[in-house]
């Protein structure tokens, strides 16, 4: 066992092809979620099982390190799980659509 965890650390540098494979599998999984009318990843049951397995295999579980407090936005990818980041970002993007639409309607009525 090493200083900071397991003796076989996950690679910290991902190749361009590896990142592209991750993004492609993420997009396929999210498309399946959209087609199943599911917003939050993990709530789909067995609907997107094949896509979810490919997504979880191709994307890194963790990157550089974890921070004990909430870091600035530029460190979000470094602070933890890439999959968790993508999943949370999906939900936040959907929530932002409603807020932006509401702001647009309010500015139009002024």
BALOBA-1460 file (C-alpha; in Angstrom, 3 decimals):
// residues 110
<rec num="1" residu="x" x="0.000" y="0.000" z="0.000"/>
<rec num="2" residu="x" x="1.326" y="3.440" z="-0.941"/>
<rec num="3" residu="x" x="1.222" y="6.713" z="0.897"/>
<rec num="4" residu="x" x="-2.146" y="7.826" z="-0.402"/>
<rec num="5" residu="x" x="-4.113" y="4.666" z="-1.064"/>
<rec num="6" residu="x" x="-3.715" y="1.614" z="-3.217"/>
<rec num="7" residu="x" x="-0.424" y="0.433" z="-4.637"/>
<rec num="8" residu="x" x="-1.804" y="0.508" z="-8.195"/>
<rec num="9" residu="x" x="-2.839" y="4.127" z="-8.749"/>
<rec num="10" residu="x" x="-5.164" y="5.034" z="-11.568"/>
<rec num="11" residu="x" x="-3.379" y="6.880" z="-14.392"/>
<rec num="12" residu="x" x="-3.612" y="10.654" z="-14.019"/>
<rec num="13" residu="x" x="-3.124" y="11.348" z="-17.722"/>
<rec num="14" residu="x" x="-5.797" y="10.108" z="-20.116"/>
<rec num="15" residu="x" x="-5.077" y="9.943" z="-23.821"/>
<rec num="16" residu="x" x="-7.052" y="11.961" z="-26.337"/>
<rec num="17" residu="x" x="-8.593" y="8.743" z="-27.645"/>
<rec num="18" residu="x" x="-9.531" y="7.693" z="-24.124"/>
<rec num="19" residu="x" x="-11.249" y="11.002" z="-23.431"/>
<rec num="20" residu="x" x="-13.101" y="10.822" z="-26.740"/>
<rec num="21" residu="x" x="-14.235" y="7.261" z="-25.974"/>
<rec num="22" residu="x" x="-15.489" y="8.441" z="-22.573"/>
<rec num="23" residu="x" x="-17.411" y="11.351" z="-24.097"/>
<rec num="24" residu="x" x="-18.917" y="9.141" z="-26.802"/>
<rec num="25" residu="x" x="-20.123" y="6.567" z="-24.282"/>
<rec num="26" residu="x" x="-21.427" y="9.350" z="-22.021"/>
<rec num="27" residu="x" x="-23.364" y="10.861" z="-24.925"/>
<rec num="28" residu="x" x="-24.849" y="7.465" z="-25.832"/>
<rec num="29" residu="x" x="-25.920" y="6.907" z="-22.216"/>
<rec num="30" residu="x" x="-27.425" y="10.389" z="-21.899"/>
<rec num="31" residu="x" x="-29.252" y="9.931" z="-25.221"/>
<rec num="32" residu="x" x="-30.739" y="6.724" z="-23.844"/>
<rec num="33" residu="x" x="-31.782" y="8.595" z="-20.682"/>
<rec num="34" residu="x" x="-33.392" y="11.306" z="-22.818"/>
<rec num="35" residu="x" x="-35.269" y="8.692" z="-24.854"/>
<rec num="36" residu="x" x="-36.449" y="7.082" z="-21.588"/>
<rec num="37" residu="x" x="-37.482" y="10.509" z="-20.188"/>
<rec num="38" residu="x" x="-35.087" y="10.194" z="-17.235"/>
<rec num="39" residu="x" x="-33.313" y="13.289" z="-15.945"/>
<rec num="40" residu="x" x="-31.104" y="11.941" z="-13.159"/>
<rec num="41" residu="x" x="-28.607" y="9.224" z="-14.159"/>
<rec num="42" residu="x" x="-29.121" y="6.118" z="-12.085"/>
<rec num="43" residu="x" x="-32.919" y="6.500" z="-11.923"/>
<rec num="44" residu="x" x="-33.515" y="4.636" z="-15.189"/>
<rec num="45" residu="x" x="-33.670" y="1.135" z="-13.746"/>
<rec num="46" residu="x" x="-32.789" y="-1.418" z="-16.427"/>
<rec num="47" residu="x" x="-33.705" y="0.843" z="-19.358"/>
<rec num="48" residu="x" x="-30.139" y="1.886" z="-20.286"/>
<rec num="49" residu="x" x="-28.095" y="-0.900" z="-18.698"/>
<rec num="50" residu="x" x="-25.859" y="-1.556" z="-21.731"/>
<rec num="51" residu="x" x="-25.056" y="2.135" z="-22.233"/>
<rec num="52" residu="x" x="-24.450" y="2.652" z="-18.517"/>
<rec num="53" residu="x" x="-21.951" y="-0.226" z="-18.350"/>
<rec num="54" residu="x" x="-20.031" y="1.150" z="-21.355"/>
<rec num="55" residu="x" x="-20.098" y="4.651" z="-19.833"/>
<rec num="56" residu="x" x="-18.780" y="3.500" z="-16.458"/>
<rec num="57" residu="x" x="-16.046" y="1.366" z="-18.077"/>
<rec num="58" residu="x" x="-14.743" y="4.073" z="-20.386"/>
<rec num="59" residu="x" x="-14.717" y="7.040" z="-17.988"/>
<rec num="60" residu="x" x="-12.253" y="7.388" z="-15.116"/>
<rec num="61" residu="x" x="-13.601" y="6.920" z="-11.601"/>
<rec num="62" residu="x" x="-11.259" y="9.527" z="-10.170"/>
<rec num="63" residu="x" x="-8.631" y="11.908" z="-11.422"/>
<rec num="64" residu="x" x="-5.961" y="13.809" z="-9.586"/>
<rec num="65" residu="x" x="-7.048" y="14.255" z="-5.959"/>
<rec num="66" residu="x" x="-9.915" y="15.194" z="-3.661"/>
<rec num="67" residu="x" x="-10.280" y="18.488" z="-1.813"/>
<rec num="68" residu="x" x="-11.876" y="18.653" z="1.663"/>
<rec num="69" residu="x" x="-13.795" y="21.868" z="0.950"/>
<rec num="70" residu="x" x="-15.690" y="23.041" z="-2.098"/>
<rec num="71" residu="x" x="-13.091" y="24.125" z="-4.684"/>
<rec num="72" residu="x" x="-13.497" y="26.736" z="-7.422"/>
<rec num="73" residu="x" x="-15.232" y="25.566" z="-10.602"/>
<rec num="74" residu="x" x="-11.970" y="25.021" z="-12.504"/>
<rec num="75" residu="x" x="-11.041" y="22.243" z="-10.065"/>
<rec num="76" residu="x" x="-14.315" y="20.311" z="-10.277"/>
<rec num="77" residu="x" x="-12.941" y="17.713" z="-12.673"/>
<rec num="78" residu="x" x="-9.810" y="17.261" z="-10.534"/>
<rec num="79" residu="x" x="-11.675" y="16.944" z="-7.251"/>
<rec num="80" residu="x" x="-13.379" y="13.669" z="-7.796"/>
<rec num="81" residu="x" x="-15.300" y="11.391" z="-9.981"/>
<rec num="82" residu="x" x="-15.517" y="12.221" z="-13.658"/>
<rec num="83" residu="x" x="-18.710" y="10.189" z="-13.944"/>
<rec num="84" residu="x" x="-20.214" y="11.953" z="-10.941"/>
<rec num="85" residu="x" x="-19.285" y="15.315" z="-12.471"/>
<rec num="86" residu="x" x="-20.987" y="14.492" z="-15.785"/>
<rec num="87" residu="x" x="-24.095" y="13.167" z="-14.033"/>
<rec num="88" residu="x" x="-24.450" y="16.234" z="-11.803"/>
<rec num="89" residu="x" x="-23.767" y="18.548" z="-14.723"/>
<rec num="90" residu="x" x="-26.638" y="16.936" z="-16.667"/>
<rec num="91" residu="x" x="-29.102" y="17.657" z="-13.857"/>
<rec num="92" residu="x" x="-27.798" y="21.208" z="-13.337"/>
<rec num="93" residu="x" x="-28.042" y="22.009" z="-17.047"/>
<rec num="94" residu="x" x="-31.697" y="20.977" z="-17.060"/>
<rec num="95" residu="x" x="-32.402" y="23.104" z="-13.983"/>
<rec num="96" residu="x" x="-30.645" y="26.078" z="-15.597"/>
<rec num="97" residu="x" x="-32.937" y="25.878" z="-18.627"/>
<rec num="98" residu="x" x="-35.943" y="26.635" z="-16.418"/>
<rec num="99" residu="x" x="-34.210" y="29.511" z="-14.656"/>
<rec num="100" residu="x" x="-33.005" y="31.051" z="-17.940"/>
<rec num="101" residu="x" x="-36.476" y="30.764" z="-19.462"/>
<rec num="102" residu="x" x="-37.988" y="32.434" z="-16.401"/>
<rec num="103" residu="x" x="-35.440" y="35.282" z="-16.593"/>
<rec num="104" residu="x" x="-36.141" y="35.710" z="-20.299"/>
<rec num="105" residu="x" x="-39.877" y="35.954" z="-19.640"/>
<rec num="106" residu="x" x="-39.351" y="38.484" z="-16.825"/>
<rec num="107" residu="x" x="-37.059" y="40.688" z="-18.917"/>
<rec num="108" residu="x" x="-39.550" y="40.599" z="-21.793"/>
<rec num="109" residu="x" x="-42.422" y="41.776" z="-19.588"/>
<rec num="110" residu="x" x="-40.463" y="44.770" z="-18.195"/>
